[in-house]
């Protein structure tokens, strides 16, 4: 079925980001352009240190861009005359390292955003937090503290904490990278269930190529630094998906296509590293 979501279309147009630590220009992103449709699961893959997180941070409003522009639903986030986007609840980030408050329960963590923003009373926010945690399979641990639950439960709670703000875009910076393979597979299935409920646009930085194809509508392969779009691979595998999908012929062909493009960039990154060390 077509995705009828009309919120969360991202346009990244000719974005360049140059850092200047101690007067030495470092180009992290160069003339990078991507179009991400509303309600799309967009996976970003490329060599470590290539500038993927720099691009995510620019969308989130954590730092400025040097040139180009980024738009959300046709409205300028950053660009000419406005190098840094305002931070806002319509773009929520889940980082690689956990960010739950250890002194608050899972329900209190999830309810924190609406409470601080003044959008809900404490009772309303807590009720909604408990309901959303239950939808995510965490109904029996809502009053537990982060240190009392598994890492997988904590990561799920972080995604719920982002979603309670009803964002247009969910920005994920490898949130499952440190998990073991079994926990990671459960987390991916949970994310797909969440997506099926919300149809939120997802911008997901990831290293594992199988996971990128399994989760994504599109896989954007970016170059070694400076980050540019090298290739976009369409994943035309129907949803809902299960792990049997990975044994299909179509999945194998997609893996070959993505792996070839990423491997070329990994070699370039390795060679560039060798030159820098020489």
C-alpha positions as CSV (number, residue, x, y, z in Angstrom):
1,X,0.0,0.0,0.0
2,X,1.3,3.5,-0.7
3,X,2.4,5.6,2.2
4,X,-0.1,8.4,2.6
5,X,2.1,10.4,5.2
6,X,2.4,14.0,4.3
7,X,4.7,15.1,7.1
8,X,8.5,14.8,7.3
9,X,9.8,15.3,3.8
10,X,13.5,16.3,4.0
11,X,15.4,18.0,1.2
12,X,19.2,18.2,1.5
13,X,20.5,20.4,-1.3
14,X,24.1,21.0,-2.1
15,X,25.1,21.0,1.6
16,X,28.7,21.6,2.5
17,X,30.2,21.7,6.0
18,X,33.8,22.9,6.7
19,X,35.2,22.6,10.2
20,X,38.1,25.0,11.1
21,X,39.8,23.5,14.1
22,X,42.9,25.6,14.9
23,X,42.8,27.3,11.6
24,X,42.9,24.1,9.5
25,X,40.0,23.7,7.2
26,X,38.5,20.2,7.3
27,X,35.7,19.5,4.7
28,X,33.3,17.0,6.3
29,X,30.5,17.3,3.8
30,X,30.8,18.5,0.2
31,X,27.9,19.4,-2.1
32,X,25.7,16.7,-0.7
33,X,22.1,16.3,-1.9
34,X,19.3,13.9,-0.9
35,X,15.6,13.8,-1.2
36,X,13.8,11.9,1.5
37,X,10.0,11.5,1.1
38,X,7.5,11.9,4.0
39,X,7.2,8.6,5.9
40,X,10.2,7.1,4.3
41,X,12.7,4.9,6.1
42,X,16.0,6.3,4.8
43,X,19.2,4.4,5.7
44,X,22.6,6.2,5.4
45,X,25.7,4.0,5.0
46,X,29.3,4.8,4.4
47,X,32.8,4.5,5.9
48,X,33.5,5.5,9.5
49,X,34.3,9.2,9.8
50,X,32.9,10.0,6.4
51,X,30.6,12.8,7.6
52,X,27.3,11.0,8.1
53,X,26.8,12.2,11.7
54,X,27.8,15.7,10.6
55,X,24.9,15.7,8.2
56,X,22.5,14.3,10.9
57,X,23.7,17.0,13.3
58,X,23.0,19.7,10.8
59,X,19.4,18.4,10.3
60,X,18.9,18.3,14.1
61,X,20.2,21.9,14.5
62,X,23.3,20.9,16.6
63,X,25.7,22.8,14.3
64,X,25.8,25.0,11.3
65,X,26.4,24.3,7.6
66,X,28.8,26.2,5.4
67,X,26.7,26.4,2.3
68,X,23.6,24.7,0.7
69,X,20.3,24.3,2.4
70,X,18.1,21.8,4.3
71,X,14.3,22.0,4.1
72,X,11.6,20.2,6.1
73,X,8.2,20.0,4.3
74,X,9.4,22.8,2.0
75,X,10.3,25.2,4.9
76,X,13.9,26.2,5.4
77,X,15.7,24.7,8.4
78,X,19.1,26.1,7.5
79,X,20.7,27.7,4.4
80,X,21.5,31.2,3.1
81,X,21.2,33.7,5.9
82,X,20.5,31.0,8.4
83,X,23.5,28.7,8.7
84,X,22.2,26.8,11.7
85,X,18.7,25.2,12.1
86,X,16.7,25.8,15.2
87,X,16.3,22.8,17.4
88,X,12.7,21.6,17.6
89,X,10.5,18.7,18.7
90,X,9.6,17.9,15.0
91,X,13.1,16.5,14.7
92,X,14.0,14.1,17.5
93,X,17.4,12.3,17.8
94,X,18.3,8.9,19.3
95,X,22.1,8.7,19.8
96,X,24.5,5.7,19.8
97,X,25.0,6.1,23.5
98,X,22.1,6.0,25.9
99,X,20.6,9.3,27.1
100,X,17.9,8.3,29.6
101,X,18.0,10.1,33.0
102,X,19.2,7.3,35.4
103,X,17.3,8.9,38.3
104,X,13.9,8.8,36.5
105,X,11.7,5.8,35.8
106,X,11.1,4.9,32.2
107,X,7.7,6.5,32.3
108,X,9.1,9.7,33.8
109,X,11.8,9.7,31.1
110,X,9.2,9.4,28.4
111,X,6.9,12.0,29.9
112,X,9.8,14.5,30.4
113,X,9.5,16.2,26.9
114,X,5.8,17.1,27.0
115,X,6.1,18.2,30.6
116,X,9.1,20.6,30.0
117,X,7.5,22.0,26.8
118,X,4.3,22.7,28.8
119,X,2.2,20.8,26.3
120,X,0.7,18.4,28.9
121,X,0.1,18.3,32.6
122,X,2.1,15.8,34.7
123,X,-0.8,13.4,34.9
124,X,-1.6,13.6,31.2
125,X,2.1,13.1,30.2
126,X,2.5,10.2,32.5
127,X,-0.6,8.5,31.3
128,X,0.4,8.9,27.6
129,X,4.0,7.7,28.5
130,X,2.7,4.5,30.1
131,X,0.3,3.9,27.1
132,X,3.1,4.3,24.6
133,X,5.6,2.2,26.6
134,X,2.9,-0.5,26.7
135,X,2.5,-0.3,22.9
136,X,6.3,-0.8,22.6
137,X,6.1,-4.0,24.8
138,X,7.4,-2.2,27.9
139,X,4.1,-2.1,29.9
140,X,5.5,-4.2,32.7
141,X,8.6,-2.0,33.3
142,X,7.2,1.5,33.2
143,X,8.2,2.2,36.8
144,X,11.6,0.6,36.6
145,X,14.8,2.8,36.4
146,X,17.1,2.5,33.3
147,X,19.7,0.6,35.4
148,X,17.1,-2.0,36.3
149,X,16.2,-3.0,32.7
150,X,18.2,-4.4,29.8
151,X,20.0,-2.3,27.2
152,X,17.4,-3.3,24.6
153,X,14.5,-2.1,26.8
154,X,16.3,1.2,27.5
155,X,16.8,1.8,23.7
156,X,13.2,1.1,23.1
157,X,12.2,3.6,25.8
158,X,14.5,6.2,24.2
159,X,12.6,5.8,20.9
160,X,9.3,6.1,22.7
161,X,10.6,9.2,24.5
162,X,11.3,10.7,21.0
163,X,8.0,9.6,19.6
164,X,5.9,11.1,22.4
165,X,6.7,14.5,21.0
166,X,5.0,13.5,17.7
167,X,8.0,14.4,15.5
168,X,8.0,14.6,11.8
169,X,11.4,13.1,11.6
170,X,13.2,10.5,13.8
171,X,17.0,10.8,13.5
172,X,18.8,7.6,14.6
173,X,22.6,7.6,14.9
174,X,23.5,3.9,15.2
175,X,21.5,3.4,18.4
176,X,21.9,-0.4,18.3
177,X,25.5,-0.6,17.4
178,X,26.8,-2.0,20.7
179,X,24.2,-4.7,21.1
180,X,24.6,-8.4,20.4
181,X,23.2,-9.8,17.2
182,X,20.1,-11.4,18.9
183,X,19.1,-8.2,20.8
184,X,19.7,-6.1,17.7
185,X,17.4,-8.3,15.6
186,X,14.7,-7.9,18.2
187,X,15.2,-4.1,18.3
188,X,14.9,-4.0,14.5
189,X,11.6,-5.8,14.6
190,X,10.4,-3.5,17.3
191,X,11.4,-0.5,15.2
192,X,9.5,-1.8,12.2
193,X,6.4,-2.3,14.4
194,X,6.8,1.3,15.6
195,X,7.1,2.5,12.1
196,X,4.0,0.6,11.0
197,X,2.1,2.4,13.8
198,X,3.4,5.9,13.3
199,X,4.8,6.1,9.7
200,X,7.3,8.7,11.0
201,X,10.1,9.7,8.6
202,X,13.3,7.9,9.7
203,X,16.8,9.1,8.9
204,X,19.0,6.2,10.2
205,X,22.8,6.1,10.2
206,X,24.0,2.5,10.2
207,X,27.0,0.4,9.4
208,X,25.5,-3.1,8.9
209,X,24.4,-3.5,5.3
210,X,22.0,-6.4,5.8
211,X,20.2,-4.3,8.5
212,X,20.1,-1.3,6.2
213,X,18.4,-3.3,3.5
214,X,16.1,-5.1,5.9
215,X,14.9,-1.9,7.5
216,X,15.0,0.7,4.7
217,X,12.9,1.9,1.9
218,X,16.0,3.4,0.4
219,X,19.7,3.0,1.2
220,X,21.8,6.1,0.5
221,X,25.5,5.2,0.1
222,X,27.8,8.1,0.8
223,X,31.5,8.6,-0.1
224,X,34.5,8.7,2.2
225,X,35.1,12.2,3.6
226,X,34.0,14.6,2.4
227,X,30.5,13.1,2.5
228,X,28.7,13.2,-0.8
229,X,25.8,11.0,-2.1
230,X,27.4,8.2,-4.2
231,X,24.4,6.0,-4.9
232,X,20.8,5.4,-3.8
233,X,19.5,1.9,-3.8
234,X,15.7,1.4,-3.8
235,X,14.5,-1.5,-1.5
236,X,11.2,-2.6,-3.2
237,X,10.5,-5.4,-0.7
238,X,6.9,-5.2,0.6
239,X,6.1,-4.5,4.3
240,X,5.6,-5.9,6.8
241,X,9.0,-7.7,6.6
242,X,10.3,-10.7,8.5
243,X,13.8,-12.1,8.8
244,X,12.8,-14.7,6.1
245,X,13.2,-11.8,3.7
246,X,16.9,-12.0,4.0
247,X,17.0,-15.4,2.3
248,X,15.2,-14.2,-0.8
249,X,16.9,-13.8,-4.2
250,X,15.9,-10.1,-4.3
251,X,17.6,-9.4,-0.9
252,X,20.8,-11.1,-2.1
253,X,20.9,-9.0,-5.2
254,X,20.4,-5.8,-3.2
255,X,23.2,-6.9,-0.8
256,X,25.6,-7.3,-3.7
257,X,24.7,-3.9,-5.1
258,X,25.1,-2.1,-1.8
259,X,28.2,-4.0,-0.7
260,X,30.0,-3.2,-4.0
261,X,29.4,0.5,-3.6
262,X,30.3,0.6,0.1
263,X,33.4,-1.5,-0.4
264,X,34.8,0.9,-3.0
265,X,34.5,3.8,-0.5
266,X,36.0,1.7,2.4
267,X,39.1,1.1,0.3
268,X,39.4,4.8,-0.5
269,X,39.0,5.6,3.2
270,X,41.7,3.1,4.2
271,X,44.1,4.4,1.6
272,X,43.4,8.0,2.7
273,X,44.2,7.0,6.2
274,X,47.4,5.4,5.2
275,X,48.5,8.5,3.4
276,X,47.6,10.7,6.4
277,X,49.7,8.4,8.6
278,X,52.6,8.3,6.2
